[in-house]
């Protein structure tokens, strides 16, 4: 059941992201390099990345078997600020890496 919910979340995020200025499946957003993300401008990318990040955090919670729920400790806007800074510091890495490091940061709090 958890896998079905994660799939539904990804499909929903993908459809919502397609309504933005750039038509890319949500899964592809994570493969974007940080340098590309920053160069596109955070304001232009905000909705697509926020939707993707909400899906990432939700999927993490659904697919991990522990009591720590990241979605309860953060929101997409806060995550975007953190990711933007992480990407400025790590321009050769990808948004997937930024999101994974964000989750690790929340774990350490």
PASE-829971 format. One record per residue (C-alpha): x, y negated, z negated; residue in one letter. Coordinates in nm, 2 decimals. Layout:
@u X	v Y	w Z	aa A;
...
//
This chain:
@u 0.00	v 0.00	w 0.00	aa X;
@u 0.29	v -0.24	w -0.08	aa X;
@u 0.43	v -0.18	w 0.27	aa X;
@u 0.10	v -0.26	w 0.43	aa X;
@u 0.07	v -0.59	w 0.23	aa X;
@u 0.43	v -0.68	w 0.33	aa X;
@u 0.35	v -0.62	w 0.69	aa X;
@u 0.03	v -0.83	w 0.67	aa X;
@u 0.23	v -1.11	w 0.51	aa X;
@u 0.49	v -1.10	w 0.79	aa X;
@u 0.22	v -1.10	w 1.06	aa X;
@u 0.04	v -1.39	w 0.89	aa X;
@u 0.37	v -1.58	w 0.86	aa X;
@u 0.46	v -1.51	w 1.22	aa X;
@u 0.12	v -1.63	w 1.34	aa X;
@u 0.14	v -1.94	w 1.13	aa X;
@u 0.49	v -2.02	w 1.24	aa X;
@u 0.38	v -1.99	w 1.60	aa X;
@u 0.15	v -2.29	w 1.55	aa X;
@u 0.46	v -2.51	w 1.47	aa X;
@u 0.67	v -2.69	w 1.72	aa X;
@u 0.89	v -2.39	w 1.79	aa X;
@u 0.73	v -2.06	w 1.89	aa X;
@u 0.94	v -1.79	w 1.73	aa X;
@u 0.84	v -1.48	w 1.54	aa X;
@u 0.89	v -1.53	w 1.16	aa X;
@u 1.14	v -1.24	w 1.15	aa X;
@u 1.37	v -1.43	w 1.39	aa X;
@u 1.38	v -1.74	w 1.16	aa X;
@u 1.60	v -1.55	w 0.92	aa X;
@u 1.86	v -1.49	w 1.19	aa X;
@u 1.91	v -1.86	w 1.25	aa X;
@u 2.25	v -1.99	w 1.15	aa X;
@u 2.26	v -2.25	w 0.88	aa X;
@u 2.44	v -2.49	w 1.12	aa X;
@u 2.15	v -2.46	w 1.36	aa X;
@u 1.89	v -2.51	w 1.08	aa X;
@u 2.06	v -2.83	w 0.96	aa X;
@u 2.12	v -2.96	w 1.32	aa X;
@u 1.75	v -2.92	w 1.40	aa X;
@u 1.66	v -3.14	w 1.12	aa X;
@u 1.49	v -3.02	w 0.80	aa X;
@u 1.18	v -3.23	w 0.86	aa X;
@u 1.12	v -3.08	w 1.21	aa X;
@u 1.17	v -2.73	w 1.07	aa X;
@u 0.99	v -2.77	w 0.74	aa X;
@u 0.66	v -2.59	w 0.81	aa X;
@u 0.81	v -2.29	w 0.99	aa X;
@u 1.08	v -2.24	w 0.72	aa X;
@u 0.84	v -2.30	w 0.43	aa X;
@u 0.61	v -2.03	w 0.57	aa X;
@u 0.90	v -1.80	w 0.64	aa X;
@u 1.03	v -1.85	w 0.29	aa X;
@u 0.69	v -1.79	w 0.12	aa X;
@u 0.68	v -1.47	w 0.32	aa X;
@u 1.03	v -1.37	w 0.22	aa X;
@u 0.96	v -1.43	w -0.15	aa X;
@u 0.63	v -1.25	w -0.14	aa X;
@u 0.78	v -0.95	w 0.05	aa X;
@u 1.07	v -0.94	w -0.21	aa X;
@u 0.82	v -0.92	w -0.49	aa X;
@u 0.61	v -0.65	w -0.31	aa X;
@u 0.90	v -0.43	w -0.22	aa X;
@u 1.11	v -0.44	w -0.54	aa X;
@u 1.02	v -0.22	w -0.83	aa X;
@u 1.10	v -0.45	w -1.13	aa X;
@u 0.92	v -0.69	w -1.35	aa X;
@u 1.09	v -1.00	w -1.22	aa X;
@u 0.87	v -1.18	w -0.97	aa X;
@u 1.04	v -1.46	w -0.78	aa X;
@u 0.72	v -1.60	w -0.64	aa X;
@u 0.62	v -1.69	w -1.00	aa X;
@u 0.95	v -1.87	w -1.07	aa X;
@u 0.97	v -2.08	w -0.75	aa X;
@u 0.77	v -2.24	w -0.47	aa X;
@u 0.87	v -2.28	w -0.10	aa X;
@u 0.94	v -2.65	w -0.13	aa X;
@u 1.19	v -2.60	w -0.41	aa X;
@u 1.34	v -2.31	w -0.22	aa X;
@u 1.38	v -2.53	w 0.09	aa X;
@u 1.57	v -2.80	w -0.10	aa X;
@u 1.80	v -2.53	w -0.24	aa X;
@u 1.84	v -2.36	w 0.10	aa X;
@u 1.92	v -2.69	w 0.28	aa X;
@u 2.21	v -2.75	w 0.03	aa X;
@u 2.33	v -2.39	w 0.06	aa X;
@u 2.33	v -2.42	w 0.43	aa X;
@u 2.53	v -2.74	w 0.43	aa X;
@u 2.79	v -2.56	w 0.22	aa X;
@u 2.78	v -2.24	w 0.43	aa X;
@u 2.71	v -2.35	w 0.79	aa X;
@u 2.83	v -2.02	w 0.95	aa X;
@u 2.59	v -1.81	w 0.74	aa X;
@u 2.23	v -1.73	w 0.83	aa X;
@u 1.90	v -1.82	w 0.67	aa X;
@u 1.85	v -1.46	w 0.55	aa X;
@u 2.17	v -1.50	w 0.36	aa X;
@u 2.05	v -1.83	w 0.21	aa X;
@u 1.72	v -1.67	w 0.10	aa X;
@u 1.90	v -1.37	w -0.05	aa X;
@u 2.13	v -1.60	w -0.25	aa X;
@u 1.84	v -1.81	w -0.36	aa X;
@u 1.67	v -1.50	w -0.51	aa X;
@u 2.00	v -1.41	w -0.68	aa X;
@u 2.01	v -1.76	w -0.83	aa X;
@u 1.66	v -1.72	w -0.97	aa X;
@u 1.76	v -1.38	w -1.12	aa X;
@u 2.05	v -1.55	w -1.31	aa X;
@u 1.82	v -1.81	w -1.47	aa X;
//
